[in-house]
Amino acid sequence: MGSMIFSSRLVKKERIASQVYHLVFEVPPEFRFTPGQFALMDIILEDGSKLKRAYSIASGPSLLPKIEFCIKIVEGGAASPQFEKMEIGTEVKSVGPLGNFIRKDPARTAVFIATGTGIAPFRSMLLDKSAASEMYLLFGARYETDLLYEEEMQQLAVRDSRFHYTSILSRPKDTYEGNKGYVQDLLDTELPAGLDADYYLCGISNMVESVKMALEQRGIPATKIFCEIY
Ligand SMILES: Cc1cc2nc3c(=O)[nH]c(=O)nc-3n(C[C@H](O)[C@H](O)[C@H](O)COP(=O)(O)OP(=O)(O)OC[C@H]3O[C@@H](n4cnc5c(N)ncnc54)[C@H](O)[C@@H]3O)c2cc1C
């Protein structure tokens, strides 16, 4: 699918965690994408200068001509703090869709592993109505307040018996009753032994590298591991 330069208009913005926004943009009617792809946005800074940053599309294709994003305001970051101030109606120039982080074989079992806003491309894949395989989503975050789309994912898992969702927190309150630890810890507890699947990893580089190593230690060949590093 070819990419295009397009203008998108912010139509909705919702804070879904302490530093994370769910953003809805209206895009031109001819815009198409494959779940897992991203848009490269022009972010205009206060002094009028411009930075380009990539953001994974977090919505399914059926939402077009709207697309959604899940964007973290990175503390001290050069561009992302602009999303905090961005007002409804703002036009953002972008190039997209870009990227190859898409399901290699949509019929094969897929294990999605994400921390933080790394959940974005997987939400798009999960909301893709043409997706028809067994899918697992293992999601990691620090605190209770960092859980993203938790209720939506739980409900998806209730509605679709082929989708399995588990989250884990590394620094929850003592009273937290869910899983405690790192997303790698879920590999042994949540996936059936001998599972034949493709593994998709998305998040910041430390996490992706350590999960990749954990998978390889469990005998998963590198050819079945696909990564998107933020
Ligand atoms: C293909 C691709 C898709 C991306 N999709 C998303 C997305 O859907 N949502 C999103 O929030 N970001 C996403 N990013 C990251 C995004 O492009 C920016 O890097 C991020 O917004 C920080 O930009 P900045 O200018 O504020 O920070 P900079 O001043 O450029 O500082 C970068 C620092 O922020 C860290 N960082 C970058 N992204 C994150 C993050 N999400 N959480 C924690 N730390 C981070 C980097 O590791 C680095 O240390 C994606 C990156 C790539 C390459």
The ligand as a MOL file (V3000), in Angstrom:
LIG
                    3D

  0  0  0     0  0            999 V3000
M  V30 BEGIN CTAB
M  V30 COUNTS 53 58 0 0 0
M  V30 BEGIN ATOM
M  V30 1 C 7.6970 3.2240 14.4120 0
M  V30 2 C 7.4580 4.0250 15.6810 0
M  V30 3 C 6.1820 4.1080 16.2060 0
M  V30 4 C 5.9480 4.8480 17.3800 0
M  V30 5 N 4.6850 4.8720 17.8990 0
M  V30 6 C 4.4520 5.5290 19.0630 0
M  V30 7 C 3.1600 5.5240 19.6580 0
M  V30 8 O 2.2050 4.9350 19.1350 0
M  V30 9 N 2.9860 6.2050 20.8290 0
M  V30 10 C 4.0110 6.8630 21.4340 0
M  V30 11 O 3.7900 7.4660 22.4970 0
M  V30 12 N 5.2600 6.8680 20.9070 0
M  V30 13 C 5.4970 6.2300 19.7320 0
M  V30 14 N 6.7520 6.2610 19.1640 0
M  V30 15 C 7.7890 7.1200 19.7760 0
M  V30 16 C 7.6950 8.5440 19.1830 0
M  V30 17 O 8.0280 8.5130 17.8230 0
M  V30 18 C 8.6400 9.5210 19.8770 0
M  V30 19 O 9.9150 8.9510 19.9390 0
M  V30 20 C 8.1540 9.8740 21.2670 0
M  V30 21 O 6.9210 10.5720 21.1900 0
M  V30 22 C 9.1830 10.7470 22.0040 0
M  V30 23 O 9.4360 11.8870 21.2370 0
M  V30 24 P 10.0160 13.2010 21.9330 0
M  V30 25 O 10.4400 14.1240 20.8490 0
M  V30 26 O 9.0520 13.7230 22.9370 0
M  V30 27 O 11.2640 12.6400 22.7130 0
M  V30 28 P 12.8220 12.8160 22.3350 0
M  V30 29 O 13.3120 14.1300 22.7430 0
M  V30 30 O 13.0050 12.4060 20.9280 0
M  V30 31 O 13.4030 11.7020 23.3440 0
M  V30 32 C 13.2980 10.3530 23.0150 0
M  V30 33 C 13.3230 9.5340 24.2790 0
M  V30 34 O 11.9930 9.1430 24.6030 0
M  V30 35 C 11.9180 7.7420 24.7370 0
M  V30 36 N 10.5770 7.2970 24.2730 0
M  V30 37 C 10.1130 7.3720 23.0140 0
M  V30 38 N 8.8530 6.9180 22.9380 0
M  V30 39 C 8.5110 6.5610 24.1860 0
M  V30 40 C 7.3290 6.0290 24.7310 0
M  V30 41 N 6.2620 5.8090 23.9670 0
M  V30 42 N 7.3060 5.7570 26.0550 0
M  V30 43 C 8.3960 5.9990 26.8160 0
M  V30 44 N 9.5460 6.5110 26.3510 0
M  V30 45 C 9.5990 6.7870 25.0440 0
M  V30 46 C 13.0040 7.2220 23.8440 0
M  V30 47 O 13.4090 5.9310 24.2130 0
M  V30 48 C 14.0890 8.2450 24.0490 0
M  V30 49 O 14.8110 7.9500 25.2260 0
M  V30 50 C 7.0070 5.5140 18.0150 0
M  V30 51 C 8.2900 5.4300 17.4720 0
M  V30 52 C 8.5290 4.6930 16.3310 0
M  V30 53 C 9.9210 4.6130 15.7800 0
M  V30 END ATOM
M  V30 BEGIN BOND
M  V30 1 1 1 2
M  V30 2 1 2 3
M  V30 3 2 2 52
M  V30 4 2 3 4
M  V30 5 1 4 5
M  V30 6 1 4 50
M  V30 7 2 5 6
M  V30 8 1 6 7
M  V30 9 1 6 13
M  V30 10 2 7 8
M  V30 11 1 7 9
M  V30 12 1 9 10
M  V30 13 2 10 11
M  V30 14 1 10 12
M  V30 15 2 12 13
M  V30 16 1 13 14
M  V30 17 1 14 15
M  V30 18 1 14 50
M  V30 19 1 15 16
M  V30 20 1 16 17
M  V30 21 1 16 18
M  V30 22 1 18 19
M  V30 23 1 18 20
M  V30 24 1 20 21
M  V30 25 1 20 22
M  V30 26 1 22 23
M  V30 27 1 23 24
M  V30 28 2 24 25
M  V30 29 1 24 26
M  V30 30 1 24 27
M  V30 31 1 27 28
M  V30 32 2 28 29
M  V30 33 1 28 30
M  V30 34 1 28 31
M  V30 35 1 31 32
M  V30 36 1 32 33
M  V30 37 1 33 34
M  V30 38 1 33 48
M  V30 39 1 34 35
M  V30 40 1 35 36
M  V30 41 1 35 46
M  V30 42 1 36 37
M  V30 43 1 36 45
M  V30 44 2 37 38
M  V30 45 1 38 39
M  V30 46 1 39 40
M  V30 47 2 39 45
M  V30 48 1 40 41
M  V30 49 2 40 42
M  V30 50 1 42 43
M  V30 51 2 43 44
M  V30 52 1 44 45
M  V30 53 1 46 47
M  V30 54 1 46 48
M  V30 55 1 48 49
M  V30 56 2 50 51
M  V30 57 1 51 52
M  V30 58 1 52 53
M  V30 END BOND
M  V30 END CTAB
M  END
